[in-house]
Amino acid sequence: MAIVRNRIKQATVDYKLTAVVLILLGIGLVILYSASTVLSFSKFGNNTHYFFNQLTQGVLIGLLCMYVCSKIDYHRWQKLAPLLVFLSIVLLALVLVPGLGFKVGKLEQC
């Protein structure tokens, strides 16, 4: 009589999706670097200021959040989906409410 063992299937990494995300991230950083070198050099005397600022404040935090969220079982996200969609719609609607913006210099963000 054969013994049947129940094995828990380990979650595997989707390497194609990870590669696409990293390629798009790299392209975005190259575009940011290309578009901001002159302004960064004129303001800070360093043509990589905006690039490293975005790298540390956006990319690294984003990749860390992506890793943490990938470790959460998708059934939990499925249960939270209606609440997250509702919250997203509310936040999108708040953009249209006058008076919730802020003013920077002569520009006003509505």
RAUR-V18093 format. One line per field, one symbol per residue. psi: psi as a letter, one per 30 degrees, with the letter a starting at -180 (. if undefined). A space follows every 10 residues. Layout:
psi: ???
This chain:
psi: kkkkkjkkkk klkjeeeeee eeeeeeeeee eeeefgeeee eeefgkggee eeeeeefeee eeeeeeeeff fkkfeeeeef eeeeeeeeee eeefefkkff alkjbfkkj.
